[in-house]
Amino acid sequence: MKIEVFYSPGCKECAAAQANLKAAAHEANARVEWRELNVLDELDYAVELGVLALPAIAIDGKLVFSSLPTPRQLRKALNKHIARET
């Protein structure tokens, strides 16, 4: 499972929450691939996914959060995603 976090350089909200979200993601699935993507470097891909606001989170190439979720919300979304795959 791949989680992509789109952020903007200098976004204090993004930086402060990423560690907690990453820990929550690994708690839900130990084999998760976590990628932090600078939207300025990945603009075409962000537009392709429909990212309109930052921070945003995609799971396996699908935009799931267009704003920063809580760790609990992220775990819940990951558990739903895992259940659909099985």
N, C-alpha and C positions, 0 to 999 in steps of 0.2 A: 504494500500500500504506500502511495506517495502523497505526502502533504506538502503543499507549496504555499508559503506565506509571502504575499506581495507587500512590500513596504517602501517607504520613501526615506532617503537618507535624512537624518536629523529628526525623524519622528520619535519623540520621546515616549509616546504612548506605545508605539510598536516595540521599541527596544525593551521597555520595562516589562511587557507582558510575554515576550517570546520565550523566555526560559521556562515560565510556568506552563505555557501551552505545550512546549516541546516535551516537558516531563509528563503532562497529562496524555499526550499522544503516545508516548512510549509505554505508559501504564496500560492503555487500552490495547496496544499491539506492539510487542517488543521488536518486531521486525519492520517497523515503520521507517520509510525513507523521508527525512525532513529536509526540505530545501527552503532557504530564505532568498527571495528574489527581489533585487532592487528594481523597482518598476521602471526606472530610467534606462536600465540596461536591457530589460525584457519587455519593453513597451508593446511591441507587436503581439507577443504571446498574451500579455495581459488584456489587450483589446480583444483578441480572439476568444478569450474566456469570458469576456463581459465585465471585467473589473472596471468599476466606475468610481470607486472610493477606496481609500486606504485607511488602515490595513485591510487586506482581503485574504481569504484562505480557500484554496482549491484542494479537493481530495480526488486523487486519480484523474486529474485533468478536468474536473467539473467544479465550477464555482459554487461553494457551499455557504460561505459567510462573506457578506459584503461589508461587514464591520467586525471589529474584534470581539470574538466570543469569550466567554469565561472558560476556564479549564473544564468545568462541569459540562457546559454546552458542547465543547469540542469532543469530550469523551462520549457523550450521548450520540453525537453525529457519527463518530467512528464506530461505535457499537452497532448502530443501525446499518452502516455501510458493510461491516463485517457480516452481519446477519443476512443481508441480501446476497452476499457472495457465496454463502454456504447453502 
